[in-house]
Amino acid sequence: MAWLNWWLYSSGHQPVGLDPPLPDGVNISKEARSAISRAASVFVLYATSCANNFAMKGKRKTLNAGDVLSAMEEMEFQRFVAPLKESLEVYRREQKGKKEARKDKDKKADSEEQDKSREEENDDDDERMEEEEQNEEEEVDN
């Protein structure tokens, strides 16, 4: 399990609830890194295959987070289920925040467009009124 922790941290991921990476001063050879990388790839493929079995049982073609969590339990990696759930919740909150920020930004842009459109309409109305006043003045003069 320590190798998976190390791999996750070294690849820039910091899963919630997992132990920190290897201690300072520990060096890992290129050969060991390659072996760890291959092992991680095999692990991911195996986990994906197990998760796919759960999706197929549910008559679905798309894997979801529940399938992955069930696969982890089936593969006897229960230790990872709780941290994965926490990471998933963090991810979902971040995505929700981003979605709401986009909505707010879109609403603001729409509001600004409407304000600009109203201003243009008001300018057009003002110009029409001025033209009508000029026409009326010309008619009175004639």
Summary of the structure (lengths in Angstrom):
residues: 142
radius of gyration: 30.8
end to end distance: 97.6
largest distance: 99.5
contacts: 307
relative contact order: 0.06
helix: 78%
strand: 0%
